[in-house]
């Protein structure tokens, strides 16, 4: 695999940075993760960090390429949700931290992603947006129903009201999972919190990220700083990860012991995720993460 990556996280006009991001690399797989701790609830930064910690450990303990990426990603989010609940229950008094989350696994020339909340993933191709995740938010629901316009959504008083997240005792998060997405040379993947995408137009993001005259880290820094300056003096935390896909030269057979799923040729293209398989995979992944913690 040949690719370029960059990441950035700015404080904005907040007292603390509740955003977190992660890039994990292996010779035959890559995991991108981003979380935006929800400021309306205590210790959102800890909820976001829990998702990053679980993602890091799971990627390190998994044999790559991963046999069932969709189960792997949904399992990470499920485990993070329950660990966030446990963390909140251990506080005195108990609290309910919450966070959004977006994950992207890349292997064998394919991208797979999962998300909850209004942290976004974009895939840009040939100077336009090929894919953009739908926000799990109240205003996005109104926009999709045709009740408000995109410009009205940006200024709506409930624009920060998220309908899906990790954390919360009465919350049963249902992650939205992508189908396998074949990558092409020069495709760009952007993961970002609302502090980055909110102040900027999609055209501005596309134009900036397709500028090949500058290094990718410089481009991302320019975008993040522009988002921060545009929304001053009320800038949110601004966080983003960007990847430019250059080439895929490895074609390996999936063999992921950590997910404990039997792989066969008939299920290689499309694998149905049953509730039983998900729970079995989650239990196996939890056991491996426990072993990883013991070894550390």
Buried (B, 14 or more C-beta within 10 A) or exposed (E): BEBEBBBBBBBBEBEEBBBBBBBBEBEBBBBBBBBBBBBEBBBBBBBBBBBBBBBBBBBBBBBBBBBBBBBBBBBBBBBBBBBBBEBBEEEEEEBBBBBBBBBBBBBBBBBBBBBBBBBBBBBBBEEEBEBBBEBBBBBBBBBEEEEBEEEEBEEBEEBBBBBBBBBBEEBEBEBBBBEBBEBEEBBBBBBBBBBBBBBBEBEBBBEBBBEEEEEBBEBBBBBBEBBBEEBEEEBBBBBBBBBBBEEBEEEEEBEBEBBBBEBEEEEEEEBEBEEEBBEBBBEBBBEBBEEBEEEE
